[in-house]
Amino acid sequence: MKPQGHLEKAKAFEDRSKRWESDKDAPSVIEDIFDAIVHYTAYGINIKYGKDIDSHSKQKKFLRTNNEIVVFHAYENIEFLRMKSVYGGGWNGERIREARIHLEAIKKWLETIGE
């Protein structure tokens, strides 16, 4: 996928994550935030390094290998939060707020990259 396609998908998932009504929506919202992060990260890697990496496991490895520590930790944290929320219990709005913090860290990294 081209960088612009990743950016458009990321924005669409992020937009969808903003529409929730109760804590019961937390797993779906966090899944959307995770998907947004995967596409924002793919976009950032493509813009900064010229690599097209779609797989989230390959993205994590690439981030770690290229010393993108802040992004790597945000990515790792959202992945863990996703597993806890989608596959575990404790659905609540606090997890959504925490997921948004990780999303914002990724977006802040994108601001440093530019085009």
MARKOL-870775 format. One record per residue (C-alpha): residue number from 1; residue in three letters; x, z, y. Coordinates in nm, 2 decimals. Each point is the difference from the previous one (the first is absolute). Last residue first. Layout:
# MARKOL-870775
<rec><pos>NUM</pos><code>Ala</code><x>X</x><z>Z</z><y>Y</y></rec>
...
//
This chain:
# MARKOL-870775
<rec><pos>115</pos><code>Glu</code><x>0.72</x><z>0.43</z><y>1.48</y></rec>
<rec><pos>114</pos><code>Gly</code><x>0.02</x><z>0.36</z><y>0.08</y></rec>
<rec><pos>113</pos><code>Ile</code><x>0.17</x><z>0.25</z><y>-0.24</y></rec>
<rec><pos>112</pos><code>Thr</code><x>-0.03</x><z>0.33</z><y>0.18</y></rec>
<rec><pos>111</pos><code>Glu</code><x>-0.38</x><z>-0.05</z><y>0.03</y></rec>
<rec><pos>110</pos><code>Leu</code><x>-0.02</x><z>-0.05</z><y>-0.37</y></rec>
<rec><pos>109</pos><code>Trp</code><x>0.16</x><z>0.34</z><y>-0.06</y></rec>
<rec><pos>108</pos><code>Lys</code><x>-0.28</x><z>0.15</z><y>0.21</y></rec>
<rec><pos>107</pos><code>Lys</code><x>-0.25</x><z>-0.17</z><y>-0.22</y></rec>
<rec><pos>106</pos><code>Ile</code><x>0.15</x><z>0.15</z><y>-0.31</y></rec>
<rec><pos>105</pos><code>Ala</code><x>0.00</x><z>0.35</z><y>0.16</y></rec>
<rec><pos>104</pos><code>Glu</code><x>-0.36</x><z>-0.06</z><y>0.11</y></rec>
<rec><pos>103</pos><code>Leu</code><x>-0.11</x><z>-0.07</z><y>-0.36</y></rec>
<rec><pos>102</pos><code>His</code><x>0.17</x><z>0.32</z><y>-0.12</y></rec>
<rec><pos>101</pos><code>Ile</code><x>-0.19</x><z>0.21</z><y>0.26</y></rec>
<rec><pos>100</pos><code>Arg</code><x>-0.32</x><z>-0.19</z><y>-0.10</y></rec>
<rec><pos>99</pos><code>Ala</code><x>0.04</x><z>0.13</z><y>-0.35</y></rec>
<rec><pos>98</pos><code>Glu</code><x>0.02</x><z>0.36</z><y>0.12</y></rec>
<rec><pos>97</pos><code>Arg</code><x>-0.33</x><z>-0.05</z><y>0.20</y></rec>
<rec><pos>96</pos><code>Ile</code><x>-0.16</x><z>-0.14</z><y>-0.31</y></rec>
<rec><pos>95</pos><code>Arg</code><x>0.13</x><z>0.29</z><y>-0.21</y></rec>
<rec><pos>94</pos><code>Glu</code><x>-0.15</x><z>0.24</z><y>0.25</y></rec>
<rec><pos>93</pos><code>Gly</code><x>-0.34</x><z>-0.18</z><y>-0.03</y></rec>
<rec><pos>92</pos><code>Asn</code><x>-0.04</x><z>0.11</z><y>-0.35</y></rec>
<rec><pos>91</pos><code>Trp</code><x>0.00</x><z>-0.10</z><y>-0.36</y></rec>
<rec><pos>90</pos><code>Gly</code><x>0.16</x><z>0.28</z><y>-0.20</y></rec>
<rec><pos>89</pos><code>Gly</code><x>0.01</x><z>-0.16</z><y>-0.34</y></rec>
<rec><pos>88</pos><code>Gly</code><x>0.24</x><z>-0.23</z><y>-0.18</y></rec>
<rec><pos>87</pos><code>Tyr</code><x>0.02</x><z>-0.37</z><y>-0.07</y></rec>
<rec><pos>86</pos><code>Val</code><x>-0.08</x><z>-0.15</z><y>0.34</y></rec>
<rec><pos>85</pos><code>Ser</code><x>0.09</x><z>0.30</z><y>0.21</y></rec>
<rec><pos>84</pos><code>Lys</code><x>0.31</x><z>0.14</z><y>-0.18</y></rec>
<rec><pos>83</pos><code>Met</code><x>0.13</x><z>-0.35</z><y>-0.08</y></rec>
<rec><pos>82</pos><code>Arg</code><x>-0.06</x><z>-0.12</z><y>0.36</y></rec>
<rec><pos>81</pos><code>Leu</code><x>0.18</x><z>0.30</z><y>0.14</y></rec>
<rec><pos>80</pos><code>Phe</code><x>0.30</x><z>-0.07</z><y>-0.22</y></rec>
<rec><pos>79</pos><code>Glu</code><x>0.01</x><z>-0.36</z><y>0.12</y></rec>
<rec><pos>78</pos><code>Ile</code><x>-0.05</x><z>0.10</z><y>0.36</y></rec>
<rec><pos>77</pos><code>Asn</code><x>0.29</x><z>0.24</z><y>-0.03</y></rec>
<rec><pos>76</pos><code>Glu</code><x>0.23</x><z>-0.26</z><y>-0.16</y></rec>
<rec><pos>75</pos><code>Tyr</code><x>-0.08</x><z>-0.25</z><y>0.27</y></rec>
<rec><pos>74</pos><code>Ala</code><x>0.06</x><z>0.25</z><y>0.28</y></rec>
<rec><pos>73</pos><code>His</code><x>0.32</x><z>0.10</z><y>-0.17</y></rec>
<rec><pos>72</pos><code>Phe</code><x>0.12</x><z>-0.36</z><y>-0.03</y></rec>
<rec><pos>71</pos><code>Val</code><x>-0.09</x><z>-0.08</z><y>0.36</y></rec>
<rec><pos>70</pos><code>Val</code><x>0.20</x><z>0.29</z><y>0.13</y></rec>
<rec><pos>69</pos><code>Ile</code><x>0.29</x><z>-0.09</z><y>-0.24</y></rec>
<rec><pos>68</pos><code>Glu</code><x>0.04</x><z>-0.37</z><y>0.07</y></rec>
<rec><pos>67</pos><code>Asn</code><x>0.35</x><z>0.03</z><y>-0.16</y></rec>
<rec><pos>66</pos><code>Asn</code><x>-0.01</x><z>-0.36</z><y>-0.14</y></rec>
<rec><pos>65</pos><code>Thr</code><x>0.00</x><z>0.12</z><y>-0.36</y></rec>
<rec><pos>64</pos><code>Arg</code><x>-0.28</x><z>0.25</z><y>0.07</y></rec>
<rec><pos>63</pos><code>Leu</code><x>-0.21</x><z>-0.26</z><y>0.17</y></rec>
<rec><pos>62</pos><code>Phe</code><x>0.07</x><z>-0.26</z><y>-0.27</y></rec>
<rec><pos>61</pos><code>Lys</code><x>-0.09</x><z>0.24</z><y>-0.27</y></rec>
<rec><pos>60</pos><code>Lys</code><x>-0.32</x><z>0.09</z><y>0.17</y></rec>
<rec><pos>59</pos><code>Gln</code><x>-0.09</x><z>-0.36</z><y>0.06</y></rec>
<rec><pos>58</pos><code>Lys</code><x>0.07</x><z>-0.08</z><y>-0.37</y></rec>
<rec><pos>57</pos><code>Ser</code><x>-0.25</x><z>0.27</z><y>-0.10</y></rec>
<rec><pos>56</pos><code>His</code><x>-0.25</x><z>-0.13</z><y>0.25</y></rec>
<rec><pos>55</pos><code>Ser</code><x>0.02</x><z>-0.35</z><y>-0.12</y></rec>
<rec><pos>54</pos><code>Asp</code><x>-0.04</x><z>-0.26</z><y>0.28</y></rec>
<rec><pos>53</pos><code>Ile</code><x>0.37</x><z>-0.06</z><y>0.09</y></rec>
<rec><pos>52</pos><code>Asp</code><x>0.06</x><z>-0.31</z><y>0.22</y></rec>
<rec><pos>51</pos><code>Lys</code><x>0.35</x><z>0.05</z><y>0.14</y></rec>
<rec><pos>50</pos><code>Gly</code><x>0.12</x><z>-0.11</z><y>0.35</y></rec>
<rec><pos>49</pos><code>Tyr</code><x>0.15</x><z>0.34</z><y>0.07</y></rec>
<rec><pos>48</pos><code>Lys</code><x>-0.17</x><z>0.12</z><y>0.31</y></rec>
<rec><pos>47</pos><code>Ile</code><x>-0.31</x><z>-0.23</z><y>0.01</y></rec>
<rec><pos>46</pos><code>Asn</code><x>-0.05</x><z>-0.01</z><y>-0.37</y></rec>
<rec><pos>45</pos><code>Ile</code><x>0.07</x><z>0.37</z><y>-0.05</y></rec>
<rec><pos>44</pos><code>Gly</code><x>-0.24</x><z>0.08</z><y>0.28</y></rec>
<rec><pos>43</pos><code>Tyr</code><x>-0.28</x><z>-0.22</z><y>-0.14</y></rec>
<rec><pos>42</pos><code>Ala</code><x>0.03</x><z>0.13</z><y>-0.35</y></rec>
<rec><pos>41</pos><code>Thr</code><x>-0.01</x><z>0.35</z><y>0.15</y></rec>
<rec><pos>40</pos><code>Tyr</code><x>-0.31</x><z>-0.07</z><y>0.20</y></rec>
<rec><pos>39</pos><code>His</code><x>-0.15</x><z>-0.15</z><y>-0.32</y></rec>
<rec><pos>38</pos><code>Val</code><x>0.08</x><z>0.30</z><y>-0.22</y></rec>
<rec><pos>37</pos><code>Ile</code><x>-0.10</x><z>0.24</z><y>0.28</y></rec>
<rec><pos>36</pos><code>Ala</code><x>-0.34</x><z>-0.17</z><y>0.04</y></rec>
<rec><pos>35</pos><code>Asp</code><x>-0.06</x><z>0.03</z><y>-0.38</y></rec>
<rec><pos>34</pos><code>Phe</code><x>0.08</x><z>0.37</z><y>0.02</y></rec>
<rec><pos>33</pos><code>Ile</code><x>-0.23</x><z>0.05</z><y>0.29</y></rec>
<rec><pos>32</pos><code>Asp</code><x>-0.28</x><z>-0.18</z><y>-0.19</y></rec>
<rec><pos>31</pos><code>Glu</code><x>0.06</x><z>0.22</z><y>-0.31</y></rec>
<rec><pos>30</pos><code>Ile</code><x>-0.01</x><z>0.31</z><y>0.23</y></rec>
<rec><pos>29</pos><code>Val</code><x>-0.33</x><z>-0.11</z><y>0.13</y></rec>
<rec><pos>28</pos><code>Ser</code><x>-0.14</x><z>-0.06</z><y>-0.35</y></rec>
<rec><pos>27</pos><code>Pro</code><x>0.12</x><z>0.33</z><y>-0.13</y></rec>
<rec><pos>26</pos><code>Ala</code><x>-0.12</x><z>0.19</z><y>0.32</y></rec>
<rec><pos>25</pos><code>Asp</code><x>-0.36</x><z>-0.14</z><y>0.00</y></rec>
<rec><pos>24</pos><code>Lys</code><x>-0.14</x><z>0.32</z><y>-0.16</y></rec>
<rec><pos>23</pos><code>Asp</code><x>0.13</x><z>0.18</z><y>0.31</y></rec>
<rec><pos>22</pos><code>Ser</code><x>-0.28</x><z>-0.16</z><y>0.19</y></rec>
<rec><pos>21</pos><code>Glu</code><x>-0.10</x><z>-0.30</z><y>0.21</y></rec>
<rec><pos>20</pos><code>Trp</code><x>0.29</x><z>-0.25</z><y>-0.01</y></rec>
<rec><pos>19</pos><code>Arg</code><x>0.09</x><z>-0.31</z><y>0.20</y></rec>
<rec><pos>18</pos><code>Lys</code><x>0.36</x><z>0.03</z><y>0.13</y></rec>
<rec><pos>17</pos><code>Ser</code><x>0.15</x><z>-0.11</z><y>-0.33</y></rec>
<rec><pos>16</pos><code>Arg</code><x>-0.17</x><z>-0.34</z><y>0.05</y></rec>
<rec><pos>15</pos><code>Asp</code><x>0.21</x><z>-0.06</z><y>0.31</y></rec>
<rec><pos>14</pos><code>Glu</code><x>0.32</x><z>0.10</z><y>-0.17</y></rec>
<rec><pos>13</pos><code>Phe</code><x>-0.08</x><z>-0.24</z><y>-0.29</y></rec>
<rec><pos>12</pos><code>Ala</code><x>-0.07</x><z>-0.28</z><y>0.24</y></rec>
<rec><pos>11</pos><code>Lys</code><x>0.31</x><z>0.07</z><y>0.21</y></rec>
<rec><pos>10</pos><code>Ala</code><x>0.22</x><z>0.00</z><y>-0.31</y></rec>
<rec><pos>9</pos><code>Lys</code><x>-0.16</x><z>-0.33</z><y>-0.12</y></rec>
<rec><pos>8</pos><code>Glu</code><x>0.07</x><z>-0.17</z><y>0.34</y></rec>
<rec><pos>7</pos><code>Leu</code><x>0.36</x><z>0.13</z><y>0.00</y></rec>
<rec><pos>6</pos><code>His</code><x>0.06</x><z>-0.12</z><y>-0.36</y></rec>
<rec><pos>5</pos><code>Gly</code><x>-0.14</x><z>-0.34</z><y>0.09</y></rec>
<rec><pos>4</pos><code>Gln</code><x>0.22</x><z>-0.02</z><y>0.31</y></rec>
<rec><pos>3</pos><code>Pro</code><x>0.31</x><z>0.08</z><y>-0.21</y></rec>
<rec><pos>2</pos><code>Lys</code><x>-0.07</x><z>-0.29</z><y>-0.24</y></rec>
<rec><pos>1</pos><code>Met</code><x>-0.12</x><z>0.07</z><y>-0.35</y></rec>
//
